[in-house]
């Protein structure tokens, strides 16, 4: 591979969990500025694939293959170097912000800490930046909301805080792991609109992980379909929506269509 690759290259990624293969030979590219979805049912390996990219796999997991970010190999990279990369070059937003946010620290302090870790600025400047970042993700009354604790916020507001933390240092790639699954339909739409706007404004690449093809169609242009840790289909999302080649994709399309047209759906 060339050392001047512009983006993320994943080749033959394999993850064993307690000796059992859970991701098996996954390959895909995310060029700079691209919006790629990892989609599949629960247990398909999509979230473990994302965690493997940044060295966040659970205890007992082993990884092999290649993950190159702008020509730099991430697999085998020392933990300290990976920690510096996370948040600075690559941001990640998890499905449930309750697990990502510290319940005993104000949300402003948590946003500020993510900035201080990577930008080496003082507390006062970081606190001011936290207010700016809260405003950027459209949190109401940012000067006041940064003083609150996670339990004092709604689910949608907590997810906005998590997004602010992930994007505070303007990463070049955002990994969003089912960020709307725990939210109701109206809040889902708001979060998707927010992510779309921020990704476009900052010129970021995006990896969006979901089981919902209808959701993915709102944020991605390409998709990688997973089943049992294998890639079963990948390509432009427009083709997958109109001429799916695999039974898995056809099933996801049926589910998305049913969701769109049921009472209370998105149609």
Steps between C-alpha positions, in 0.01 A plus 500: 500500500609855431604717795300797370158336523244770571265341749440171677581159351383182673636175357419145612407611852451206735391507864498199729307523825606228744632309200176526300498700173253790524643711216642296214681653204327839488638746243377847402630852431389839629660769284526851642159665495311173441194391698497124542250290694570172676164326515374164618282331756599465865802273528618565144834640622450863398569655842796270567641603163480865605656434840783307337589802288593698811632227728193503724420129492388327821732287710559160346488629142784473251525678166689446176500641149569860409342833591684789337416864568666729244764234448563440871435150633275504808502130586789445737537873569592567866204585725635848575523588130151363435364704792645816345345411164155445653321831532771689314501331157206262546196566719247243615142532625346200673141373498423575863647824638428390856795261471724761334436784747629516857197538730689694769650771277321787331460466127699820449795357687484184290497694173786717627707199604478350153638827363776537760626146440574569135560874477698565820313816595413640843187434700345842444546488123371142489192596704423780253547260212259254667226764484577560133485128426170467688358778283637335185295184567192715565467438873263757653645774723857364470640721779263333745485150358876446532453527879260207510565132554404230248198384703356852479483484119263324264620208287527720193696764692741237636561377147573857390755527782661176382516640146653823630769300681576292191527799268653762730847457350370492142595140408532403137288185543194443719382152595136508613395168655117485488473850650121523456384150596404590859309815395142552385431571134477879533827528693663255257424736213648796689822311579535379139452856374760624748754235397444567133556871550814461711657240271439720196613819671826349629568292187530182704475140389228295668453137596140457612403170664138390508256213449250736334531556126245783513721688749815427300344642184486840673871527576711274275576463131663155518441193713671182617252225591613251766368162611668273755820704476523482120442761231211373287461809281639849463467791263307821439197523725284596203570161342440309822165674537385432144674172405621317813706194408505309829213351702627693803469835323159409363386420854633832629318675218172328588541601864575860402197517272275361773634756748451790261135420436375382837305746720745732672775421249705752302280521188 
